[in-house]
Amino acid sequence: MEKITDKIAALPNDANYFSLEFFPPKTDMGFSNLQTRLERMSLALRPLFVAVTWGAGGSTSSGSLQLAELCQRQLGLTTCLHLTCTNMKKKLIDEALEEAKALGVRNILALRGDPPREEEYKLQEDEGTQDEEESNEKFQWAIDLVRYIRHVHKDYFCIGAAAYPEGHADESHPVDQDPLHDLPYLIDKTKAGADFIMTQLFYDEDAYMKFEKLLREHESGTFATIPIIPGLMPIQSYQILKRVTKLSHCKLPPALLSRLEPVKGDDEAVKHEGIDIISEIVEDIKKAKSKGPRGFHFFTLNLEKAVGFILERCHLIPPSTPSPEAQDLSAIDDSLPPNHNDTGHPISNGIPTPDHHRIDSTTSQDQLTTSNSSNRVSTTRSSSPPSRAATLAISHGLTPASREATWDDYPNGRYGDPRSPAFGTPLTYSPSSLPVPPHTARTLWGEPVAPADITALFTSHLAGQPPHQLPWSESGSLSPETALIRAELTALNAYSWWTIASQPAVDGLPSTDPTHGWGPPGGFVFQKPFVEFFLPSPAFHTLLLPHLRSSRIAPQISFYAANAAGDFLSSETNSGAVHAVTWGSFPGKEIATASMVEEVSFRPWVEEAFARWGEWSRCVRRAESRAFLKRMAAECWLVNVVGHGYREGEGAGLWDLLVQAGKGAG
């Protein structure tokens, strides 16, 4: 039994069930460690099904299908594959659906994705072609995808549709969000063939309950019996919560914020409070009358501890020895053991790179979260797997073996540990990697036609003037610590060396410091200075590179550099070199590394960083500006330079040597 709706229908009317969502990791090591994690979670938690996300415009199609294969074939989990249709060629949609069938995946969550740019409906690079397979003009809305799947594949797939309890917000600020506005579209998607409804994440349970009541009682009767599955995201950190809810236009009730604000700088305390909050939401929804079994969908961010605690506390985990008639109702099929190669290690495949997250000039210190780089998981599998009870204890972090589950428990973005399945957690599944929608991009950044226009944007941003957000920043405001190096960054930008990420040196400040502090109280935090920036190729080769390689400068720094063509240079002879740039010492804990710079994380970020030039070019309307932005992507290098001096008085060295190197560009 592989269709989600069949599995739900087989449950008792008063039953509760849950599903888990994962995204394809962006590194091979992350994928291998996710396989180990999924094996453990499937044994300990037994979800009804799992969902696999689909990246921007098919950008993670290979990784998504590989993860779906791992879940469906190797682990025997009933799998639901997300599929977005905007900015997707018909050929890629057909290939994805055929591959899903070949893998035995019978569930598709049909999504539109964000509103596409006007010219992208024609996929600009393919303009002039009349080949229907290369067109995406048929897929402008999710209903187009629902209709297409149902027309071509009949009843083979169980199709899910997305819904928005607080109303869907298109490209603008959600001043007009209203579920009533979305209702006709949801009715159409359901009548076109959607079999179940899955909601966007929410934290306002009252808004969800009103939404569910609206659907169930609608006069059309369309939603009388269809499964409606609320989407919930465990709170992993305060900053991720704020960014996710901002990007998804999801409201945070004042009562919830009042519980998190006092501990927002301590990720461990935030996670614990978040477990309480989500558990309370689940319990309140469980109390409401339901038309059939009550389900919950959890966006895991590829982490396990928080969701495991929530599931156990809310009594959602099925019994380990279900009755014979319910034997096939959990997602795991015990008759299908994981595949392994002859070394005993889980099979690992190369994964393309989805969205990254950055520590940039707008990143505050409470965005930095702890991970112990020494606790990297071995993917070697024991010949005798632990019992379900023991596995659950490991997932909860309650046994000496719990490092397998919790070593990367605090997501730490682009500068975290690339071995983590949660590395570079995607905050949205937008077809664009830009932090704002196209019409906002034009308003913020205009339509530049010369390097001086770009320099003016960056200089104004550093001065605290509009634009308050750049294409490579996630937050809409400058970090307080940026003020400490504003003059140095402004000097670099004056050379047309456009800085997109940076931090000053910090030497043992209290973890409660209002500017640099992070982690639990009573600790001390440290930082090496670093900066990441774009610069034109001539300046890189004639000014910066010789300077960084000089006998006087080379011992003081490490650098990584790459361009859009795939050329890569580094100061490191060892590709596995790791540079901790933010770390802390806390009472009763090991040294915690909050952020690292290394080749394995820099290389995939390069692809996205240069892709954002292209995304920006698609937002502008003037051909001259579009051509200029594409030229900048082709002609620039992206460079990350780490200064090794962090002790008092040493941190200024990085800025002095870079400003000195750039004087020839002035």
VENFENLIN-V979304 format. One record per run of one state. SS is the DSSP state (A for helix, B for strand, O for the rest). FROM is the first residue (numbers start at 1). LEN is the number of residues. If there is no record, write none. Layout:
SS;FROM;LEN / SS;FROM;LEN
This chain:
O;1;3 / A;4;6 / O;10;6 / B;16;7 / O;23;5 / A;28;18 / O;46;3 / B;49;4 / O;53;3 / A;56;3 / O;59;2 / A;61;14 / O;75;4 / B;79;6 / O;85;5 / A;90;14 / O;104;3 / B;107;5 / O;112;6 / A;118;5 / O;123;1 / A;124;3 / O;127;5 / A;132;3 / O;135;7 / A;142;12 / O;154;4 / B;158;6 / O;164;15 / A;179;14 / O;193;3 / B;196;6 / O;202;3 / A;205;12 / O;217;10 / B;227;6 / O;233;5 / A;238;10 / O;248;6 / A;254;10 / O;264;3 / A;267;21 / O;288;6 / B;294;6 / O;300;5 / A;305;9 / O;314;10 / A;324;3 / O;327;13 / B;340;1 / O;341;4 / B;345;2 / O;347;18 / A;365;3 / O;368;3 / B;371;1 / O;372;1 / A;373;3 / O;376;4 / B;380;1 / O;381;7 / A;388;8 / O;396;4 / A;400;7 / O;407;6 / A;413;3 / O;416;22 / A;438;8 / O;446;5 / A;451;12 / O;463;17 / A;480;15 / O;495;3 / B;498;6 / O;504;2 / B;506;5 / O;511;13 / B;524;4 / O;528;2 / B;530;7 / A;537;13 / O;550;4 / A;554;3 / B;557;7 / O;564;4 / B;568;3 / O;571;7 / B;578;8 / O;586;6 / B;592;7 / A;599;21 / O;620;3 / A;623;13 / B;636;8 / O;644;8 / A;652;14 / O;666;1
